[in-house]
Amino acid sequence: MEGRADRNAEGLPAGAPLVGRRTALRVLDQALDASFGGSFRFLALSGDPGAGKTRLLGELAAAAGARSLPVLAGRAAEFEQQMPFGALVDALDDRLERSRPALNPATARLLSTVFPALAGAAHSPASDAGVQGPAPGGAAPGEPAADAEPLGVARYHLHRAVRHLLEELASDNGLMLLLDDVHWADDASIELLGYLVRHPPRARVLIGVAYRPAQASARLATLVDIAGEHGVSVTADPFTREEVEQFLGPEVSRSRCQALYEASGGNPFYLEALARRPGGRDGAEPSPAEEAVAEPWGALPDLGEITELPPAVRTALRVELSGLHETALLVARAAAVAADEFEPALAAAGAEIAEDRALAALDDLAARDVVRPASAGRFRFRHPLVRHVVYGSAAAGWRLGAHARIARHLGDLGAPATLRAHHVERSAGYGDQQAIATLVEAARTVAPQAPATAAHWLKAALRLMPEDPDPAEAGLDTGEDGGRPPHVRLLAELAHAQTVSGQLVEGQETARTLLRLLPPDDHARRARAVQMCAVIERQLQRHQQARALVLDELHRIPDPQAPAAVLLRTRLVADRLMRLDIRGAQAVLDRMPENAPGWEPGLRVAVASLRVMPAYGAGRVDDAIALAEAADAVYAESPDGHIAEALDHVPWLGWAEVMLGRYDHARRRLERCIAIARSTGQVPYITYLLNAQARLYTLLGRLAEAADAAEEATETARLVRSGETLVFGLTQQCLVATWQGDHDRALRLGEEAVAGDLGAGEWWGAMARFALGVALVNSGRAEEGAVAALEACGDPTAPQLDPSTLLCCAEMLAQVEAAREKDGEPGRWAEIAEMLGGIGGSADAGMVRLAQAHAARPSDPAAAASLAAEGGRLLLSAGRRLEAGRAELAAGLAYQAAGERDPARERLRAAAELFEWCGARALLAQTVREQRRLGVRVASPRRGGRGDEPFGLSPREYEIATLVAEGCTNQQVAEKLFLSVRTVETHLSRVFGKLGVSSRVGVVTVLNGRPGDRDS
């Protein structure tokens, strides 16, 4: 708040010049220049309360407006910190209501769960009430929104949808999104910002956030660092003494300026508040009578959490408010209770007065600059600190009643539970069944997008809930679990919400509380609760505690073959498999039947899923295949609901089938189980499934699909804040990136995966080190990569990697040693590969031939060429296109070394086709270079990096053109890129112009490197 008292509707000084801030303005201009030039920028503006952050954002917005760059601005609110995406809704919803962007139905449906303007009606009860928040989506009481995705799963897809929304809004002229007071934003908003800085919108977008560093979460404070080269940091510093004089103007004496400077510390808001006091601008000190006006306020509650307000500023604000008429002060307090941006009707309801009286009071408040007009007939306080002071000036009992009156008013308007919950939470009493139902309904509605908020409201409901409430009165549907006490069911929901929102410690405490409430002889429910506790313990890196918890509960079950005991043993098997303790896992499995009377259907699925990996790990491939086929039969007769009960163990079957080379079976099973996990919201398990899918797609050479699966797995793990699943995801992202040829990114991902030595002694930790080794070798740092790979393998008598990965490692080390021409070493690794590959199918046999080719090439290139060519045929027959391409490249190089140019050309041509199909850019470029050395005329490989697109196409245009060249229809392109068909058509028309073609056939021709056939 800088400048004189005369303000415009946006809360900025009306024509007042900005004081100081030259350094900050220069940084802001540079960020704006970069964004205007086509680069994404993330701007973090920090400063103490009242330091002038909002004014600096206003200056940035004005500069953007001067360049015709659209600006959308919103802010978070202190007393609505649990409202999901509040600042984003404040910024975008009015724009979306005025003009809806063209979005495909799936994206629009997902975004409608956050933005009321996309939910259907132009005006909802929420907007009529003057409060913004998530759209109800037509949900029935006590049920989630109609089209909401399940708990925790929707967040990643929602984040992608918001990114595509920003790209759509910025597609023509760019976009500046400014979010103020983000230190008050909910966790869901910070998660979204984190996603956007890691995966920037591919458009001219600048996102600016302002926050108080002392109140900012660690995740918020590190966003600018995560943004890397796209991040810009600015600080709003206090005024100097000279700037204070300029701010106050020549009518204030120098002695008074000095006194105000010392009292305010140069803080613009404090300075303005002190200058507003009677006599503040003409230099006269307030009289004792004027100081005494503030005395009656001394008996009221303190101003709350903002203790940094100096006493002089507090007094100044109290004096300002004490001059208000009684009704105006009452309406101001009701408005402070109501919302950050409020309608007069809401303030009138809180104050218990007629709306016409409230309007007259608001006129008085606006004239005194306590509140200011906002959009659509609403009002806002001139500064969040003023609202804070007004809220704190009201007695606690009166505030409680005001919250209750506003909640009733919203209920009469038909506002959704998500808007009423904030007021219900602050006004309901113990045992209030209607309040409990409202809080539970609100929690279930926002759970998919904002599980942290859901957890907050579930905790509030549990605090109000008596020991044995009537489920019907509380609005709690008993469902299939009707015999379970309502508070026990809510504890299970709370533990799940806390877990998927990353509150792992709190989730573990809730799960243990749930376990204590269950009777000692309720073995079935206790086993499920223990299983949940054990999973959370693993996410917290407490592997020993997880195992001890399971063993302790097992000892409490009298019958070791009881279904509850078998369920707990499956958890022990999974734990041993993580450590590649194959014998230990098999020993536990040997004590369990395949099926038994009394088993729940999901238990049979779990046991069948776990039996394959120990057999494969022990080298009993025939047994493993037989067990996998038996699992096929179990899955075929099991509905999705039964498989959903076993998702803790299903990933092991998927991973085993990938390692066995049963790729089609693995693909179908993983696709089905991922869909089940999404539909049931089982986030702790979906990451393992997605990583198995990413590994499968990488092996098959479907690198773009592998990248998508690995990205979703990693981003979901970041949301859950699980170190284990994050390493899983980073490992697969590293492998995909290195084979795509993005070596710098692969190294960053690999180094992040091994940082902190998470997973030491476990399979997934060794996989991370293996991935980093591959990335190092592919980036040209072969010796470092060989060391990392050897460390990953572990002791030969107790390997830390599975046989399939060990074979890949042996082949790579044979290649490295052959290049180093180290006598005997390539042959030794080829022998190890032959030993490992002897237990597998054609894919493993192909990898063995490739390793043997590496070993033979230094001494007998003709034999090496024959071996590599055979390996390529075997790998291609198994569907391993990427490795088949590598074998074809090795064969071409060996033929070339042997002086056989024609076979070399043929093998290199085959390799180039495979690498282009896979999207392996670096290997394709290497192959093209070798072809040219042999005299083959070949077009340069297509480039696909951001900012490096050919033909003058933008990144989005090149992306669309590539999909068209691959044969996708406009509808398919729209679905893949979360765009509307109309937007695809618009971009495609620009592609036609830049390529000089008039049809989709022309696009295919040009991108396939035959420019002479344009417009064909």
Protein Blocks (a to p, Z undefined) as FASTA:
>chain_A
ZZjfbdcfkopaehiaceejllmmmmmmmmmmmmmnopacdddddddehilmmmmmmmmm
mmmmmnopacddddddfklmmbghklmmmmmmmmmmmoccdddfklmmmmmmmmmmlnop
abdfklmnopacddeklpaehiacfklccehklmmmmmmmmmmmmmmmmmmnopadddeh
klmpcfklmmmmmmmmmmgcfbdddddddddfklpcfklmmmmmmnmmmpccdddddddf
klmmmmnopmbcfklmmmmmmmnnopaklmmmmmmpghklnopacdfklmmmmmmmmmpc
cebjalmbcfklmmmmmmmmmmpcfklmmmmmmmmmmpmbdcfklmmmmnopafklmmmm
mmmmmmnomaccdeehiacdfbfklmmmmmmmpcfklmmmmmmmmmmmmmmnopafklmm
mmmmmmpcehilklmmmmmmmmmmmmmmmmmlmmmmmmmmmmmpcfbdcfklnopafkjm
lmpcfklmmmmmmmmmmmmnopamlmmmmmmmmmmmpcfklmmlmmmmmmmmmmmmmmno
paklmmmmmmmmmmmpmblkbmklmmmmmmmmmmmmmnopaklmmmmmmmpcfbdehiaf
klmmmmmmmmmmmmmmnopamlmmmmmmmmmmmmmmpcfklmmmmmmmmmmmmmmmmmno
pamlmmmmmmmmmmmmmmnopaklmmmmmmmmmmmmmmnopamlmmmmmmmmmmmmmmno
paklmmmmmmmmmmmmmmnopamlmmmmmmmmmgopioihiaklmmmmmmmmmmmmmnop
amlmmmmmmmmnopfklccbdfklmmmmmmmmmmmmmmnopghklmmmmmmmmmmmmmmc
fklmmmmmmmmmmmmmmmmmmlmmmmmmmmmmmmmmnopamlmmmmmmmmmmmmmmnopa
klmmmmmmmmmmmmmmnopaklmmmmmmmmmmnopacdddddfbehiaghhiafklmmmm
mmmmnopafklmmmmnopafklmmmmmmmmmmmnopabfklmmmmmnopaklgoZZ
